Amino acid sequence: MTPSSALKAESPSALETISRNPRIRIRRSGPPAEDAKCVVYWMQRAERAVDNPALDVAIDVANELDLPIVVFFSAISNFPSANLRHYVFLNQGLRDIEADLAERGISFIVRRPPKNSLEALLTELRAAMVIGDENPCREPERWRSVLAHRLKIPYWTVDADVLVPSGLFPKHYFALHIFRPKLYAHFPTYLVKPENPKPVRQWQRPPNFESFDVKEDLTEGWKHLDRTVQPVDYLTGGTHAALKRLKDFVANDLAHYQDRRNHPEKAGTSHLSPYLHFGHIGPLTIALAVDQALKQKVITKEAYDAFIGEVIGWRELAVNFVKYVPAYDSIDCAEPWAQKTLREHARDKRDPVYTLEQLEKAETYDELWNASQMQMVKFGWMHNYMRMYWAKKILEWSQSPAIAFENAVYLNDRYELDGRDPNGYAGIAWAIAGVHDRPWFDRPIFGTIRYMSAASTGKKFNSKLYIRNVMENEPPPLLT
Ligand SMILES: Cc1cc2nc3c(=O)[nH]c(=O)nc-3n(C[C@H](O)[C@H](O)[C@H](O)COP(=O)(O)OP(=O)(O)OC[C@H]3O[C@@H](n4cnc5c(N)ncnc54)[C@H](O)[C@@H]3O)c2cc1C
């Protein structure tokens, strides 16, 4: 059912017009509830109050219905694979959301278990409709479909964390060079400054209305939360820190991105991935800043292409992969050529074989690999060049490709601030299962999956400096 036909029969035509936006998916159609008091935006993935298409749709809908908007964040204590490190970053982000929403005249309600039910809140607030955001990963997508079946009011979701709505692409693209022209063809439509509309009506919060104080520790009293992975202090969560990081990166490092991005011992990449993962910043904000730098001749077209190729090209290909490949987080996601070659090498001798525990503790013979693992454990972020090497070595040292994939996902999701993200699953799939890559020369264990050797990897940059910095607890350098 198309968005407009879903609404046509019963809804006011102004809403129908809003619903034609290709970012919107109507998960439950029908007219808004009568005698309602507000429109609710259930914020889950796009955790920001600026340049957020989901929030903007909610405001447009509320204005159209002449109702106020309320933004709701339901904190859940058992988000898949999340630990204290992730929650502290998220908690920091909530403070910026509250402040930025207040500037737009919008109330922010945060609730913790056991009183965090969205459905209960919708009833309590007498919501006309609920607007949400999108998340292609399995479990968050399941929550959305379950909710759509249970709700009695209309429920729309907005694809807010990609530049080009992912629904415009009907299938999985198996290579960037095929996906990229189709993606970039939409830039004239989507690479435009967002309006950030203001709500016409303000919601009057009743006295003592229950909402968690975001300055407090969100995780207090959560007995089952994994607190063994410590928060990091080299990056602070939130939209304000993300915007500052973007500004510093564009002013200092973007011009040299294409030359420095493969130097893990230096500054040179944006470190925006944790902020993108939590939705503290959106890809549109980043792409607009980069576009402006190009127009002002602060950077060359080469730097622009290199960076946009990563932050929009590879990143949105990862979203496309997770959206359409159900086995995105296991070896079963491999293309037939990769399945075949890995099967042919299944009996090749692996020497050494490391257990998950040895990998986790960085107890391998390879000091460069150990340093990359420790960079992730200590700082919640690993340089891209090292991530490729790190995952390929796990394939080399594991009993089977399936175990390698599983262990890489476990470690990546546990320690990376940006883990549990389509980029992580696509990155591991690229390294271990040849996804979005092509066959290379045949060799033991890997078959025709691309190989990276310690000798050549270590020579391409100052690996001794990288190892020394990590071992001496130096955080990844942020600025040159
Ligand atoms: C094995 C493996 C695991 C990975 N795990 C994750 C992960 O869990 N989360 C994650 O966000 N990224 C992951 N990546 C992709 C990439 O390594 C990181 O996004 C990047 O290192 C983040 O640093 P940055 O923000 O400084 O990147 P920059 O070089 O500044 O790039 C800007 C942005 O572009 C996007 N990007 C860059 N490289 C890639 C890429 N190869 N694929 C998709 N998007 C990219 C990211 O959103 C990044 O923030 C993984 C890659 C590999 C090979």
The ligand as an SDF file (V2000), in Angstrom:
LIG
                    3D

 53 58  0  0  0  0  0  0  0  0999 V2000
   35.5390   -4.6930   10.3490 C   0  0  0  0  0  0  0  0  0  0  0  0
   34.9100   -3.3330   10.3500 C   0  0  0  0  0  0  0  0  0  0  0  0
   34.0560   -2.9690   11.3750 C   0  0  0  0  0  0  0  0  0  0  0  0
   33.4430   -1.7140   11.3680 C   0  0  0  0  0  0  0  0  0  0  0  0
   32.5860   -1.4060   12.3880 N   0  0  0  0  0  0  0  0  0  0  0  0
   31.9140   -0.2280   12.3480 C   0  0  0  0  0  0  0  0  0  0  0  0
   30.9380    0.0730   13.3330 C   0  0  0  0  0  0  0  0  0  0  0  0
   30.6420   -0.7420   14.2130 O   0  0  0  0  0  0  0  0  0  0  0  0
   30.3050    1.2750   13.2570 N   0  0  0  0  0  0  0  0  0  0  0  0
   30.6190    2.1920   12.3060 C   0  0  0  0  0  0  0  0  0  0  0  0
   30.0250    3.2770   12.2900 O   0  0  0  0  0  0  0  0  0  0  0  0
   31.5320    1.9210   11.3560 N   0  0  0  0  0  0  0  0  0  0  0  0
   32.1860    0.7510   11.3460 C   0  0  0  0  0  0  0  0  0  0  0  0
   33.1010    0.4710   10.3710 N   0  0  0  0  0  0  0  0  0  0  0  0
   33.3200    1.4610    9.3010 C   0  0  0  0  0  0  0  0  0  0  0  0
   34.4550    2.4700    9.5880 C   0  0  0  0  0  0  0  0  0  0  0  0
   35.6070    1.7970    9.9990 O   0  0  0  0  0  0  0  0  0  0  0  0
   34.0890    3.4970   10.6470 C   0  0  0  0  0  0  0  0  0  0  0  0
   32.8460    4.0840   10.3180 O   0  0  0  0  0  0  0  0  0  0  0  0
   35.1180    4.6280   10.7410 C   0  0  0  0  0  0  0  0  0  0  0  0
   36.3790    4.0990   11.0580 O   0  0  0  0  0  0  0  0  0  0  0  0
   34.6900    5.6150   11.8030 C   0  0  0  0  0  0  0  0  0  0  0  0
   35.6540    6.6050   11.9970 O   0  0  0  0  0  0  0  0  0  0  0  0
   35.4020    8.0880   11.5010 P   0  0  0  0  0  0  0  0  0  0  0  0
   34.0840    8.5570   11.9410 O   0  0  0  0  0  0  0  0  0  0  0  0
   36.5950    8.8930   11.9140 O   0  0  0  0  0  0  0  0  0  0  0  0
   35.4050    7.8800    9.9220 O   0  0  0  0  0  0  0  0  0  0  0  0
   35.6120    8.9110    8.7390 P   0  0  0  0  0  0  0  0  0  0  0  0
   36.7240    8.3870    7.8960 O   0  0  0  0  0  0  0  0  0  0  0  0
   35.7360   10.2890    9.2230 O   0  0  0  0  0  0  0  0  0  0  0  0
   34.2970    8.7220    7.8750 O   0  0  0  0  0  0  0  0  0  0  0  0
   33.1320    9.5130    8.1240 C   0  0  0  0  0  0  0  0  0  0  0  0
   31.9530    8.6080    8.2960 C   0  0  0  0  0  0  0  0  0  0  0  0
   31.7720    7.8230    7.1330 O   0  0  0  0  0  0  0  0  0  0  0  0
   31.2520    6.5490    7.4740 C   0  0  0  0  0  0  0  0  0  0  0  0
   32.2070    5.5230    7.0760 N   0  0  0  0  0  0  0  0  0  0  0  0
   33.5500    5.5980    7.0200 C   0  0  0  0  0  0  0  0  0  0  0  0
   34.0670    4.4320    6.5810 N   0  0  0  0  0  0  0  0  0  0  0  0
   33.0270    3.6050    6.3730 C   0  0  0  0  0  0  0  0  0  0  0  0
   32.8990    2.2670    5.9280 C   0  0  0  0  0  0  0  0  0  0  0  0
   33.9500    1.5310    5.5870 N   0  0  0  0  0  0  0  0  0  0  0  0
   31.6600    1.7270    5.8550 N   0  0  0  0  0  0  0  0  0  0  0  0
   30.5680    2.4490    6.1600 C   0  0  0  0  0  0  0  0  0  0  0  0
   30.6380    3.7230    6.5820 N   0  0  0  0  0  0  0  0  0  0  0  0
   31.8430    4.2910    6.6870 C   0  0  0  0  0  0  0  0  0  0  0  0
   31.1150    6.5390    8.9980 C   0  0  0  0  0  0  0  0  0  0  0  0
   29.8010    6.8820    9.3340 O   0  0  0  0  0  0  0  0  0  0  0  0
   32.0820    7.6120    9.4270 C   0  0  0  0  0  0  0  0  0  0  0  0
   31.7680    8.2000   10.6520 O   0  0  0  0  0  0  0  0  0  0  0  0
   33.7200   -0.7930   10.3390 C   0  0  0  0  0  0  0  0  0  0  0  0
   34.5950   -1.1510    9.3090 C   0  0  0  0  0  0  0  0  0  0  0  0
   35.1790   -2.4010    9.3190 C   0  0  0  0  0  0  0  0  0  0  0  0
   36.1010   -2.7840    8.1880 C   0  0  0  0  0  0  0  0  0  0  0  0
  1  2  1  0
  2  3  1  0
  2 52  2  0
  3  4  2  0
  4  5  1  0
  4 50  1  0
  5  6  2  0
  6  7  1  0
  6 13  1  0
  7  8  2  0
  7  9  1  0
  9 10  1  0
 10 11  2  0
 10 12  1  0
 12 13  2  0
 13 14  1  0
 14 15  1  0
 14 50  1  0
 15 16  1  0
 16 17  1  0
 16 18  1  0
 18 19  1  0
 18 20  1  0
 20 21  1  0
 20 22  1  0
 22 23  1  0
 23 24  1  0
 24 25  2  0
 24 26  1  0
 24 27  1  0
 27 28  1  0
 28 29  2  0
 28 30  1  0
 28 31  1  0
 31 32  1  0
 32 33  1  0
 33 34  1  0
 33 48  1  0
 34 35  1  0
 35 36  1  0
 35 46  1  0
 36 37  1  0
 36 45  1  0
 37 38  2  0
 38 39  1  0
 39 40  1  0
 39 45  2  0
 40 41  1  0
 40 42  2  0
 42 43  1  0
 43 44  2  0
 44 45  1  0
 46 47  1  0
 46 48  1  0
 48 49  1  0
 50 51  2  0
 51 52  1  0
 52 53  1  0
M  END
$$$$
